[in-house]
């Protein structure tokens, strides 16, 4: 073993499943392979070359298994420490080890070979295949951030961790989204078309990177539009980020580059990327600007930003073509759209006694989210007239009038504007 040189690479924990599958594929091609599942604290170089410490056992012991998600509703159990021995007589001997380090939250890939070039090539081939065949590719994902913890003396008890979660959401079909036709066309041009016709656009030197900003009051359909776009891009990795995870800009763009073509959806960005005068996270804002500017024209990464408060947004983001190329306003729907929303939410109910035109007038200034809740509240009120467990109820305008009264009862002044129950 003295002639073996070890090459290693430390990668984030979320890469563990992809690396495990890539090692299996690499070894399958070599035909003769032996596997050993055994946990050890030492790195591979120490196991091969260093003198054994008295207090540290090197006996083969069964490795623990951890669950790893491989889809929205699927997971597999993998050993946290495994070795692959490739003693093929006609090829260079290779020893591969993949382990998960729970304290540092890293996946550690190690390759030992007598030939330096073979070891380097093996390591590179496994990493590249893990990216090409990633279990995350073309799914809708959510990036979550878990802050680390320290004890009273300042020592790290649990490190911070970036997690990639599969987002299990029903796709929004064309029939399910009610949107102004002009807005639909702009969404198609700036998001869907860029991904569906990427080869044609590349050939015509049209940059594929493009930023779109959705802005408007809460409840006006920004997140719903994002879900609609995700369903239209089956061959693109969709990555949704919100909350504290927005602070991890560099890690987010690393994932997006790894899984290209990808669409980044950064929600409620005014909480982190507000104007410099208000910003508590100026260094993170700088990271975002650097990443946007650092995207090469033909990198397949698009991004959507959403905000309820565009006036708080940093001007260097919203007012700079090339960072954000299109701003789209989502506001309270006009009468024609309110009627379409109400008809959509009322499907399946008995509306023979309803004056729909009156409901459209009474809902002036409300948001899409309010209309949906309004229908649910009216159905609940209508069901109280029946003493049986009947699944069908007849809706009256009085049910909606009562529902509106309840929902607006405590929404005077600024509160009404915040929750979208009044026209602003």
N, C-alpha and C positions, 0 to 999 in steps of 0.2 A: 504493500500500500504506500510505501514511501515515495514511489514515483508518481502518485496521483496528485494532480493539481486541482484545487477546488475553485469553482466560479459560483458566485451567489448573487441573488437579486432580492431586495426587500420591497414588497409591494403592499398596497392597502388590503385590508382584510376582505373587502368585497370581491377581490380578484380570486379568492381561494377556489371557488367552484370551477371557474374558467380554467385556472391553472391545472387543477386536478384532471379535468377532461383532456386538456392539451397534452399532459404527460402520458395519459393512457393511450391517446392516439399515436404519439411518438413511439411509445414502446411496442404497440401492436405491430408497427411496421418493421420492427427488429426481430419479430418472431419469438426468440428465446428470451424470456424475461421471468425473473423471480421477484415476488413482492414480499416485503416484511412490514408489518404494522407494529411499531415499537416506539414508545415515547422516551426522549432523552433531552436533558437540559443543554447539553453541549452542542456546538455547531458541528457541521460535518467535518471540517478541517481538523478540529480537536479530536473527534471520534476516530479519524484515520491516523493522525500523526502525534497527538499529544500524549504524554504519560497520564495514565488514569489517576484521578484524584481519589484518595482513600475513601472520602465521604460520598462519592458519587458512583452509583452503580451503573454498569454497562450491560447488565443482563437484559436479554430480550423480554420485554413485558408488553402485554396487550395495550394497544393505543385506545384512548377514549374516542368516541364518535360524537360529532356535533351536527345539528340540523342546519341545512343551508337552503334558502328558497331558490327555486329554479324557474318559477313562473308565478302568476297571480294566486294560484291555489295548489301549488306543488312544492314539495321540498324533498331533499334527499339527505341521508346521513353519511358523513364521510369521516374517516380517521383523521385525527388532528396531527398525526405524525406518521409518514409512510415513506418507505424506501423501495426503489425499483432497481434491480440488479440486471444488467444487460451483458452477459458474458459471451455473446455470439462469437464463435471462433474465427469467422471470416471478417469481422468488423472490429473496430476499436472498442475496448471495454469501457462501459459507462456506468456510473452509479448516480442515480437521481434521488433527491430527497425533497419532499414538500411538507412543510409543517406550518401550523397556525400558532402564532405566539399570542396568547390571550392578554398578557399584560401590556404589550406595546400595540396590540390590535393590528398585527401585520401578518401577511402571508410571506413565507420565506422559501424561495426556490434555490436549491443548491445542486450543482452538477460537478462530479469528479471524473476526470479522465486522465490517462497517461499522456494524451496528446492535447496540448493547449488549444489548438485550433478546433479540434473536435468538441471540446468542452464548451468553448465560446459559441460555436455554431449550434450546439444542442440547446443551450440556454436561450439563444436568440430565437430559434425555431419554435420552442415551446411558448415563449412569451408572445410571439407574433400570432401563433395559432390560437392562443387564448383570447386574443382580441378579435380575430376574424370570426371565430365561432362562439362568441360570447353569448351566454344565456340571456343577457339583458338586451341584446340587439333587437331593434324594431318593436320593442314593448313600450308601454307608457310607464314611466318610472317616477318615483318621488324621492328626492334627496332629503334626508333627515339628519340633523346634527344633535349629538348628545354631548353635552359639556362634561369635562372631566371633574374629578373631585380630589381634594387633598385633605390630609389629616391635620391635626392641630399643630404639628411641627412643620407643615408645608410640604411633606412628602406626598407624591402622587399615589392615591389609592386606586383610582380608575382613570385611565387616559381618556381624552376627548376622542370621539369617534364619529366619522362620517358614514352613514348607512345608505345603501341604495335599496329601496323598497319597490316591489311591483305594485302598480296602481291598478286595482281591480274595479274599473268603472265601465258602465254600459256605454257603448258608443252612441253619439247623438246623430240620428239620421236626418236627412233633408226634410222629411215630413215633420220632424219633431222640433226643429228650430224655426222660430218666427223672427225674422230679422228684415230690416229695410233692404230692398234689393240692391241699392247702391252700395251699402255696407258689405253685402255678400260678395259683390263683384270686386271690391277692394281687397277683401280677405283672400279671395281666389288669386288675384294678381300678385299679392305680396307674400303669400304663404304657400298655398296649395300648388299653384303653377310652378313655383321655383323648385319644388321637390318632385313633382310628377314629370316635369320635362327638363330635368337637370342636365341630361346629356346634350339636348338640343341647345339649351341656353349656354352651356359651357362652350360648345362649338362656335357660338356666335359672340363669345367674349362678354357675356352678361354675368356679372359677379353674383354668386349664389348666396353670399352673406347679406342679410337684410334684417334690420330691426324694425319692429312695429310696436307702437305704444297704444294700449287701450286705456282710455280714461273716462271717468264719469262717476256719478253717485253710486253708492252701494246698491246692490240688488237690480242692476240694469242689464245684466246678462254677460258681463265680461268673462267670468269663469265658465259659463255655459258655452260661450263662443269658443273658448279654448278647448273644451271637451269635443265640440263639433269638429274643430280642426284636427285634433288627434285622431279621430275616427276616419278622416280623409287621407291620412298618411300612413298606410300599413307598412310601407318599406322605409320608414324613418323612425329613429329612436326619439321618443318624446320624453323630455325630462322636466318635471315640475318642481319648483323650488319656492318655499315660502318660509316666513318666520326666521328663526335664528340661523337656519341653513344659508340664508342669503349672505351672511357674513363670510362664508367660505368660498369666495369668488374664484380663487385660483383652482381649488379642488373641483368646483363645479365645471369650469371650462376644460379641465383635464378629462373629466368623464365625457363631456360632450365631444371632445376631439377623438377620444378613444372609440366612441360608438358612432362616428359619422357614417352616413348623413344623420344629423340630429337637429332637433328643435328644442331650444331652451325656453321654458315658460317661467318667468320670474314674477311672482304675484306680490301685490302690495309693496312695490319697490320704494314708495315714498317713506316707508318706515326706516329704511337704511340709506337710500340714495337721495336724500333730500338736499336742498341747496347748501352750499358750503357754509353760509352764515348760520344755518340751523343744525348742521350735521355733527353728530357725536361720533360718527364712524368715517372720518375723512380719509383714513388710510384705506378702508375698504372701498370707498368711492373711487380712490385713485386706482385700486386694483381693477375695478370694473372698466374704467376708461382705458387702462392699459390693455386689458384683454380684448375689448372691442376694437381698439386700434391695431392690435397685434394679429387679428384674424386676416389671413391671406384671402385675396379676392375669390379664390375657387375652393376654399375650405367649406365643406357642406355643413355649416352651422348657421341656422337662423335663430332669432330670438324674439320673444314677445314679452313685453313688460306691461304690467297692469297696475293702475293706481286709482284711488278714489279722490286724490288731491293733487292734480297736476300742478297747481300753483306752488306746491312745496318741492317739486322736482328740481334737481340740479339742471340749470340751463345747458351745460355742456353735454348733457345726455339728450334732452328732448329737442333742443334747437340746432343740433349739428347733423346735417345729412351725412350718411355714411355710418353713423352710430344708430340713429333712429331715422328711418327713411319715410315713415308714414305714421301719423297720429290719427286714431279713429275714436270718435266720441260715441259713447254709449249713454244715452239719456232716457228720461221717462218717455214711454212710447206715445206716439200721436194716436188720434182716435181710430184710424184704420188698423194700426197694429194692435191697439188694445182690444178691438173686436176679435181679431185673429187669435190673440192670446186667450181671451175668454172662451171662444169656441173650442180651442185646443184643450183647455183644462176642464171644460164641461162635457167632453166626450164620455159617453157611457152613462150619463145621468138623464133623468126625465126633465127636460127643459120646456115642455109644451106650455107651461103657464108663465114662462119668463118673458119679460120685455127686455130683450138684449140691448136694444138701442138706449134704453134708460140706464142700464148698467154701464154702458160705455161713457155716457155723460157723467154719471156719478163718480166714475173712477178717474176723472181729470187730474193729472199731475202725479199719479201713482206710478210705481215701478213694476217691472215684470214680477219680481219676487213678491210684492204686495198682492198682485192680482192672483197669483197662485195660492197664497195663504188665504185670500178673501174667499175663493171658491171652496177651499177645504173647510173654512169656518162656517160658511153658509150651509154646506152639506151636513155638518155636525148639528147645526141649529135645526135644520129641516128634519133630521132623523129623530129629534126629540118629540115630534108630533105623533110618532108611531110607537105603539106599545109592544110590537112584535119584533123579532129579529130579522125583519125583512131586509133584503139586500138592496132594494130599490126605494128611493124617496123622490117625491115630486118637489122640485125647487120653485120657490116663489120669490118675487122681488123683495118681499118683506124679510126673507131670510138674509138676503144680502144687505138690506138696510140695517138690520140688527147687528150683523157681523161688522159692518163698517163702523157703527157706533162704538162697539167694544174695542176695535183695533185702534181707533183714533182717540179713545177716551183720555189717555194720559200722554198724548203726543203733541202738546201745545208748544209753541215757540220753537227754540232751537232743537229740542228733542224731535219734533216732527220732521225737521229738515234732515236730521241725521239718519233716521230710520226710513225716510222716503215715503211717509204716509201723507204728506202734503206736497203740493206743488211748491218748488223753491223759488 
